[in-house]
């Protein structure tokens, strides 16, 4: 089943970033061998560093941390999409993280870079 991913470039240590994510999600982040896992009745996800390479307009190396969301079944794909968007918008509102929202590692849905936002608001 496809994922929706929020790729980020945290400025603080991973543990601090994951703690903030847990608050946004309202879920406990469980450490595992690759990073952290989380989930509810509809969506399961994980937070980890990745080694994806640039693919067209998907500049994965600029966003070294992957927050991935997968629906537990097809009926929960809408919940997956809403949760990923909510995390993207919550992190974006802090104006601290470069972010990229991607469907199934193939289609960019949104992107945010704090320096761009600051320049646009100053104009």
N, C-alpha and C positions, 0 to 999 in steps of 0.2 A: 504494500500500500504506500502511496506517495506521502512525502513529508512536506511541511511548510517550515522553513527555517528562518530564524533571525540570526544573521551573522553580525558580529560586533567586534569592536576593538576597545576593550575595557582599558581604562587608565590605571586601575588599581589591581591588586592581586586577585587571582581567580576566586579565592574564598570570599572576598568582599563582594565581588560582582555576583556570585552565586547567592549570597545572602540577600542581596537586593532583589534578585530574580524571585527568590522564594517569597519575599514580601509581596511583590507584584502578583505572583501567581496564587498566593494564599495557600501554598503547598510546601510540604517538607521536602527538601532536596536531599536525596540519599547518595552518599559517595559510592562509586564503583571503580573498577580498575581503569576505566578510560576517562572518568570525570565525575559527573553527577547524573542521577536519574530522578524523575518526578512523574506523577500521574494522578489521574482521577478516574471515575467510572467511564469517561468518554475518550480521553486523550492520554497518551503516554509520551514522554519526552526525555531528552537528555541534553546535557551541556558538556561540551568537550572542545579541545583544540583540534584543528583539522590540518590536513596537508594538501587541500585542493589547490589546483593551479588556475590561473586566469583562463576564462573561457568566454571570449567575445567581450560583452559588456559586464560580465560577471567577474568582478575583480576580487575573487576569494582571498588572495593573500593579504589584501588590505583590511580584512575582517577575520582575524585568526581564531575567534571563538564562535562555535556553532551552537545555537539553541534550537534544537529540532523538535517538531511536534508531529506525532502520527496518531491518526484516529484508530481507536481499538477495533472499529468495524466501519463499513461504508456508510452506515446510517449516521455516524458521528463526524463526517468530514466537515460539515458546517461548523460544528463546535471546535474542531481543530483550527479551522481558518480564523474564527473569531478570537480564539485564545492567542494564536500567533500574532494577529493584528493588535490585540490589546497589549501584549508584551512590547511589540515594536513601538506603539504609540506612547506607552508609559516610559520606556527608556528614552525615546525621542524627546519627551517633555522635560527630561532632566537637562537636555542640551549638552550632555557630557560625552556621549558615545557616537562615533561613526557607526552607522547601521545599514544593513541591506536585508530586505525581506524577499525571499526566493521560494518559488514553488518547485519542489522536486529537483532541486539543484540544476534547473534548466531555464526557468523563466523569472526574471527580476520583476517583482511586484511593486517595490518601492525602495527608496534609498534616502538616507539622511547623513549629512556631514555637518557637524556643528559650525565649521568655519563658513560654509555656504549660507547657513541659516543666519548667522550673525551679520554677514555682508548684506543679505537680502533685507533684514530688518532695519539696518542702518540706512538703506537707500530710500 
